[in-house]
Amino acid sequence: MNSAHWHLLLNHLPVLGIPFGLGLLLASLRRQTPTLQRAGLTVMILASAVAALVYLTGEPAEEALEQLAIRPTAAIERHEDAAAIALVLAGVLGVLAAGALWRFRRGALGRGAVFVLLLLGTAVSGTFAWVANLGGQIRHPEIRSASTLTAEEKSEDER
């Protein structure tokens, strides 16, 4: 397996992991279960850490794409720029979740702290969805709008 394989394999974990962690945190509010809070925080920390690995494998994946005849450079750049934003947000979420988990030693989190994590987690999840969509456009021109296709890609599509 090369870096492109790792990038494609790992990129699903933060995209799906953050919403899963959000679901656990929501369930903890509803059921008043500290175990669900702990599980939600742990999932968010792990998903944020994996996001860093996904970002680090992105550049080698781009290099692997450069060896192919078709390179949607603009799509790659949009994906890369969005991924940098998502990485920063995921880092903030991961640090806050780790701090909340450390604080958890003294008891379950208050509703306010959980609400802040839910709000930030929702923003991170939306950002990951945006990044994933942009990443999908790199190799799936059928999901791009006609205005974002380059002239080279349009001529390839007409063949």
C-alpha positions as CSV (number, residue, x, y, z in Angstrom):
1,M,0.0,0.0,0.0
2,N,1.2,3.5,-0.8
3,S,0.4,6.8,0.6
4,A,-2.5,7.3,-1.8
5,H,-4.1,4.1,-0.5
6,W,-3.7,5.3,3.1
7,H,-5.1,8.7,2.3
8,L,-8.2,7.1,0.7
9,L,-8.6,4.5,3.4
10,L,-8.2,6.9,6.4
11,N,-10.1,9.9,5.1
12,H,-13.4,8.2,5.9
13,L,-12.7,7.9,9.6
14,P,-12.8,11.6,10.6
15,V,-15.7,12.2,8.2
16,L,-17.8,9.5,9.9
17,G,-16.1,9.5,13.4
18,I,-16.9,13.1,14.4
19,P,-20.7,12.6,13.7
20,F,-20.6,9.3,15.6
21,G,-18.9,11.1,18.5
22,L,-21.6,13.8,18.3
23,G,-24.3,11.2,18.5
24,L,-22.7,9.7,21.6
25,L,-22.5,13.1,23.2
26,L,-26.1,13.8,22.3
27,A,-27.2,10.5,23.8
28,S,-25.3,11.3,26.9
29,L,-27.3,14.5,27.4
30,R,-30.5,12.7,26.8
31,R,-29.8,9.6,29.0
32,Q,-27.6,11.4,31.6
33,T,-24.9,8.7,31.1
34,P,-21.3,9.6,31.9
35,T,-20.1,6.5,30.0
36,L,-21.6,7.9,26.8
37,Q,-19.9,11.2,27.4
38,R,-16.5,9.6,27.8
39,A,-17.1,7.4,24.7
40,G,-18.1,10.5,22.7
41,L,-15.0,12.5,23.8
42,T,-12.7,9.5,23.0
43,V,-14.2,9.1,19.5
44,M,-13.7,12.8,18.8
45,I,-10.1,12.7,20.0
46,L,-9.3,9.7,17.8
47,A,-11.1,11.1,14.8
48,S,-9.2,14.4,15.2
49,A,-5.9,12.5,15.4
50,V,-6.7,10.5,12.3
51,A,-7.5,13.7,10.5
52,A,-3.9,14.7,11.0
53,L,-2.8,11.4,9.5
54,V,-5.1,12.0,6.5
55,Y,-3.7,15.5,6.0
56,L,-0.1,14.1,6.1
57,T,-0.9,11.5,3.5
58,G,-2.5,14.0,1.2
59,E,0.7,15.4,-0.3
60,P,2.1,12.0,-1.2
61,A,-1.4,11.1,-2.6
62,E,-1.2,14.2,-4.8
63,E,2.3,13.2,-6.0
64,A,0.8,9.8,-7.0
65,L,-1.9,11.6,-9.0
66,E,0.8,13.6,-10.8
67,Q,1.9,10.4,-12.5
68,L,-1.5,10.0,-14.2
69,A,-2.4,11.6,-17.5
70,I,-5.3,13.5,-16.0
71,R,-4.6,15.9,-13.2
72,P,-7.4,18.2,-12.1
73,T,-5.0,20.7,-10.5
74,A,-7.7,23.2,-9.5
75,A,-9.7,20.5,-7.8
76,I,-6.7,19.3,-5.9
77,E,-5.8,22.8,-4.7
78,R,-9.4,23.5,-3.5
79,H,-9.4,20.2,-1.6
80,E,-5.9,20.9,-0.1
81,D,-6.9,24.4,1.0
82,A,-10.2,23.2,2.6
83,A,-8.3,20.3,4.3
84,A,-6.0,22.8,6.0
85,I,-9.0,24.6,7.5
86,A,-10.5,21.3,8.6
87,L,-7.2,20.2,10.2
88,V,-7.1,23.3,12.3
89,L,-10.7,22.9,13.4
90,A,-10.2,19.2,14.1
91,G,-7.1,20.1,16.1
92,V,-9.1,22.6,18.3
93,L,-11.8,20.0,18.7
94,G,-9.3,17.3,19.6
95,V,-7.6,19.4,22.2
96,L,-10.9,20.6,23.8
97,A,-12.2,17.0,23.9
98,A,-8.9,15.8,25.4
99,G,-9.2,18.6,28.0
100,A,-12.8,17.6,28.7
101,L,-11.8,14.0,29.1
102,W,-9.0,14.9,31.5
103,R,-11.5,17.1,33.4
104,F,-13.9,14.1,33.4
105,R,-11.8,12.5,36.2
106,R,-13.7,14.8,38.6
107,G,-17.1,13.9,37.2
108,A,-19.3,14.2,34.2
109,L,-19.2,17.4,32.1
110,G,-21.8,20.1,32.6
111,R,-24.4,20.7,29.9
112,G,-22.6,23.9,28.8
113,A,-19.3,22.2,28.1
114,V,-21.1,19.4,26.2
115,F,-23.0,22.1,24.2
116,V,-19.8,23.8,23.2
117,L,-18.3,20.5,22.1
118,L,-21.5,19.7,20.2
119,L,-21.4,23.1,18.4
120,L,-17.7,22.8,17.5
121,G,-18.1,19.2,16.5
122,T,-21.0,20.1,14.2
123,A,-18.8,22.8,12.5
124,V,-15.9,20.3,12.2
125,S,-18.3,17.7,10.8
126,G,-19.7,20.1,8.2
127,T,-16.1,21.1,7.2
128,F,-15.1,17.5,6.8
129,A,-18.1,16.9,4.6
130,W,-17.1,19.9,2.5
131,V,-13.5,18.6,2.2
132,A,-14.7,15.1,1.4
133,N,-16.9,16.5,-1.4
134,L,-14.0,18.4,-2.8
135,G,-11.8,15.4,-2.6
136,G,-14.3,13.3,-4.4
137,Q,-14.4,15.8,-7.2
138,I,-10.7,15.1,-7.9
139,R,-11.4,11.7,-9.4
140,H,-15.1,12.0,-10.0
141,P,-15.8,14.8,-12.4
142,E,-19.5,13.7,-12.6
143,I,-20.0,15.4,-9.2
144,R,-18.4,18.7,-10.2
145,S,-20.4,21.5,-11.7
146,A,-19.6,22.3,-15.3
147,S,-18.2,25.7,-14.2
148,T,-15.4,24.0,-12.2
149,L,-14.2,21.7,-15.0
150,T,-11.0,22.9,-16.7
151,A,-10.9,23.2,-20.4
152,E,-8.7,20.1,-20.6
153,E,-11.2,18.1,-18.6
154,K,-14.1,19.3,-20.7
155,S,-12.3,18.2,-23.9
156,E,-11.6,14.8,-22.3
157,D,-15.3,14.5,-21.4
158,E,-16.4,15.2,-25.0
159,R,-14.3,12.3,-26.4
